Amino acid sequence: MKTALITGGSGAIGSALVAEFSSDHRVIFTFLKNRNKAEEIALKYGAEAVCCDITSENDIKKLCALTNKCDLLINNAGISNVGLFTDMSYGDVSSVVNTDLLGTMLITKAFLPLMISCKSGCIINISSIWGVHGASCEAAYSAAKAGVIGFTKALAKEVGRSGVRANCIAPGLIESEMNAHLSADELEEFVNGTSLSRIGKPSDVAQAARYLSQADFVTGQVLGVDGGF
């Protein structure tokens, strides 16, 4: 059985990813704060939940010790900070960038050697529509997610000859805790600007990840899952 590692598996998109791949993979997923939710997801899908700060070298080393193979890596863990950039503290900015970009890079660096040694592997990084277009009042988040896209494209060129693929998913507005701050009017405005006239579901992202996991001739790409925004 193939092994999949999913970061941020206790959130809305993360749990949908765990559900998608647990049927045919050994799934290990990380969480940081919501232990009860993580344990519920692990029990429901027969997955393994691991508390891990993806910006901590020690935590990543402990995570690596749990498996000697990684066929599929999905870097999904991320945070946002909504507000004017001029109002963000140094800590606010560094926290978003360290988690969303640096964390993705560090986890990938840790598990990439396993893939290269097998001359096979699939990396899927979850970026955002704002990493493509940018969003007012989400400057740090947009910058970090744009960095994820740049990292993915560069990595795909670097590891392709080793049989490893790297792609990116850029979700639009998805039903999740991260978007709970949006008002009804803001949600309606977003829906009106989306061709399919609805908000995305976590399962929409999981289905896109399934496609990329099986698309053997696709690498270095950014797949928008945004309903035609």
C-alpha positions, 0 to 999 in steps of 0.5 A, a space after each residue: 500500500 502506498 503512503 500519503 503524508 498530509 499536513 494540516 489534516 484536521 481542518 476542512 480541506 485537510 480532513 477532505 484530503 484524508 477522506 479521499 486518500 485513506 481508501 487506498 493509502 496509508 495516511 499519516 496527517 499532521 495537526 497542531 492544536 485541535 487534537 480532539 478533532 484530529 483523533 476523530 478524523 484518524 479513527 473515522 478514516 483509519 489514518 494516523 494523526 501526528 502533532 507536528 509544528 511544520 516549522 520545527 526541525 525537531 518535530 519534522 525529524 520525529 515525523 520522518 521517523 514514523 515512515 521509511 516511504 512517502 509516495 504522496 506528499 500534500 502540503 496543506 497546512 496553512 494560516 492566514 491573517 486578515 487586515 491592513 499590511 501596515 497594521 500587521 506586526 513583525 510576528 504576524 508577518 513571520 508567522 504566516 510566511 513561516 507556516 505557509 511557505 517555509 513550512 511547506 519547503 521544510 516538510 518537502 525537504 525532509 521527505 523528498 530524499 525518500 521519493 528520489 531514492 525510489 525514483 517515484 513520488 508526487 508532491 501537491 502543494 496547496 496554494 490559493 487563488 490569492 497566491 495567483 491574483 493577490 488579495 487586499 488585506 491579505 498581503 502576507 498570505 498572498 505573498 506566502 502562497 505566491 511563494 508556494 507556487 514559485 517553489 513548486 514550479 522550480 522544484 518540478 524542474 529540479 526533481 523531474 528526472 528523478 521521477 518525482 512530480 510537483 504540482 500546485 492547487 490554487 483553491 478559490 473560496 472554500 467552505 472552511 474555518 479560514 473564511 468564517 470571518 466573511 460577512 453574508 454580503 462579502 460571500 454573496 459578492 464573491 459568489 457573484 464573481 464566480 462563474 459557477 455561482 457557488 462557494 467551493 467545497 473541501 471535497 472539490 479540492 480533494 478531487 483535484 488532488 486525486 487527479 494530480 496524484 494520478 496524472 503521470 505526465 503533469 508536473 510544474 502546474 497550478 490547478 485552479 479550483 475556483 469555480 471560474 472566479 
